[in-house]
Amino acid sequence: MATQSKTQYLADLQAFLKRRYKPKAEPAVSRLSVIDAVVYGICHEDTTREQANQALSRFKDQFFDWNEVRVSPLEEVRETLADVPDAAARAQRIRRFLRQLFEKTYSFTALEQLAKKPLKEALKTLHPFEAFHSDYVTATVVQQALGGHAIPIDEATRKTLEQLGLHEPDVATLRGLVERAIPKNRGAEFIDLLEDMAHDPAIVTDPKVPRWEHQGKPAKPGKDAVEVPAKEAKAKDKPKEKDKEAPAPEPAPAPLRVKKAAPKEPPAPPKKGGKGKPGEK
């Protein structure tokens, strides 16, 4: 069976979540200002859109403008976030962003020009602010204020996707995967579906929910197994051609044995009374 791609899996998951939660078609929402999107992102991370919308509305109702929030005591900012989890930390992040912005630009409208600039240039301007150390806030501003394609992924959503089998090394990598799989015209709907999924405790136990199962992975070696480098393993599995074709070595020739000549015997002495040679007396 062929391994299902992650893109196809996310498309199947979106179809399942759409059947499960039956989202209602909502009218197109106008873009937020960059500051509103930052505050909304800080309020929305690991909470619900209802909580974030209510918090943003209270800031608009209880304060004259964002400069008043900047100079207000931290306790007043925290009270505006009363029903949002971890209100004190969020209040500190919001006021810190407003103070950094004022120290840098002496204005609360300078960032609105970024919506007319290329996305990369706009993000380069925003990244020095501490609020943009959160990938969720960055994606929220891109999607809500700058008109780019982004699908914010918070920790609650990441954990739910991991329980369904989809693991990535970090949130930014996971967000990139989701944004490649889900087109921009379906992005806003998928954001709401992911949020509904992340806050649905029954989703991970539902046998009908699609799960990412990567097949064909090699089994991991045991603790006592000795790892063999790839080159050596390949060499062991495949016989060497040289060894296969080379003939067996011929035995070395035996050394020649030279027979020593037998010593010559001295000539026999002449017999007495015999005739000598001619000319002898």
GIFENSUL-V875459 format. One record per pair of residues at least 24 apart in sequence whose ideal C-beta (glycine too) atoms are under 7 Angstrom apart, sorted by the first residue. I is the first residue (numbers start at 1). J is the second residue. D is the distance in Angstrom with one decimal. If there is no record, write none. Layout:
i->I j->J d->D
i->I j->J d->D
//
This chain:
i->1 j->215 d->6.4
i->3 j->214 d->6.0
i->3 j->215 d->5.0
i->3 j->216 d->5.6
i->6 j->166 d->7.0
i->6 j->177 d->6.0
i->6 j->181 d->6.7
i->6 j->212 d->6.9
i->7 j->180 d->6.8
i->7 j->181 d->4.3
i->9 j->210 d->6.4
i->9 j->212 d->5.0
i->10 j->178 d->6.2
i->10 j->181 d->4.0
i->10 j->182 d->6.4
i->11 j->181 d->6.5
i->12 j->210 d->4.7
i->13 j->210 d->5.1
i->14 j->182 d->6.6
i->14 j->190 d->5.6
i->14 j->193 d->6.4
i->16 j->209 d->6.2
i->16 j->210 d->5.5
i->17 j->193 d->4.1
i->17 j->196 d->7.0
i->17 j->197 d->5.7
i->18 j->193 d->6.5
i->21 j->193 d->6.2
i->21 j->196 d->4.7
i->23 j->189 d->6.0
i->23 j->192 d->5.8
i->23 j->193 d->6.5
i->31 j->144 d->6.6
i->31 j->145 d->5.7
i->31 j->147 d->6.7
i->32 j->144 d->4.6
i->32 j->145 d->5.1
i->33 j->112 d->5.9
i->33 j->145 d->6.4
i->34 j->111 d->4.0
i->34 j->112 d->6.2
i->34 j->114 d->6.0
i->34 j->141 d->6.2
i->34 j->145 d->4.8
i->35 j->66 d->5.7
i->35 j->108 d->6.2
i->35 j->111 d->6.4
i->37 j->140 d->5.8
i->37 j->141 d->4.5
i->37 j->144 d->4.2
i->37 j->145 d->3.9
i->38 j->97 d->5.9
i->38 j->131 d->5.4
i->38 j->137 d->6.2
i->38 j->141 d->6.0
i->39 j->94 d->5.6
i->40 j->140 d->6.4
i->40 j->144 d->6.5
i->41 j->136 d->6.1
i->41 j->137 d->3.8
i->41 j->140 d->3.3
i->41 j->141 d->6.3
i->42 j->90 d->5.5
i->42 j->93 d->5.2
i->42 j->94 d->5.6
i->42 j->131 d->6.6
i->42 j->137 d->6.1
i->43 j->81 d->6.8
i->43 j->84 d->5.8
i->43 j->90 d->6.3
i->44 j->140 d->6.6
i->45 j->134 d->6.6
i->45 j->136 d->4.5
i->45 j->137 d->6.9
i->45 j->154 d->4.9
i->46 j->154 d->4.8
i->46 j->155 d->5.7
i->46 j->156 d->5.1
i->47 j->84 d->5.8
i->47 j->85 d->6.1
i->48 j->195 d->6.6
i->48 j->199 d->6.4
i->49 j->195 d->6.4
i->51 j->83 d->6.4
i->51 j->84 d->5.4
i->55 j->80 d->6.7
i->55 j->81 d->5.5
i->55 j->84 d->5.5
i->65 j->108 d->6.9
i->66 j->98 d->5.7
i->66 j->108 d->5.0
i->67 j->108 d->6.1
i->69 j->95 d->6.6
i->69 j->98 d->5.8
i->70 j->95 d->6.4
i->70 j->98 d->4.0
i->70 j->99 d->5.6
i->70 j->102 d->5.9
i->93 j->131 d->6.1
i->96 j->130 d->6.1
i->97 j->129 d->5.9
i->97 j->130 d->6.9
i->97 j->131 d->4.2
i->100 j->129 d->5.4
i->100 j->130 d->6.6
i->101 j->129 d->7.0
i->114 j->146 d->6.7
i->115 j->145 d->6.4
i->115 j->146 d->5.7
i->115 j->147 d->6.7
i->119 j->146 d->6.0
i->119 j->148 d->4.8
i->122 j->146 d->5.6
i->135 j->171 d->5.1
i->135 j->172 d->5.0
i->135 j->175 d->6.5
i->139 j->175 d->6.1
i->149 j->179 d->6.0
i->149 j->184 d->4.1
i->149 j->187 d->6.0
i->150 j->179 d->6.5
i->151 j->175 d->6.2
i->151 j->178 d->5.0
i->151 j->179 d->5.4
i->151 j->182 d->6.3
i->151 j->187 d->5.4
i->151 j->190 d->6.2
i->151 j->191 d->5.7
i->152 j->191 d->6.6
i->153 j->178 d->6.6
i->156 j->198 d->4.2
i->157 j->194 d->5.0
i->157 j->198 d->4.4
i->160 j->197 d->5.7
i->160 j->198 d->4.9
i->160 j->203 d->6.7
i->160 j->204 d->6.8
i->163 j->204 d->4.5
i->164 j->204 d->6.8
i->164 j->209 d->6.6
i->164 j->211 d->5.1
i->164 j->212 d->6.2
i->165 j->211 d->4.8
i->165 j->212 d->3.8
i->165 j->213 d->6.0
i->166 j->212 d->4.4
//
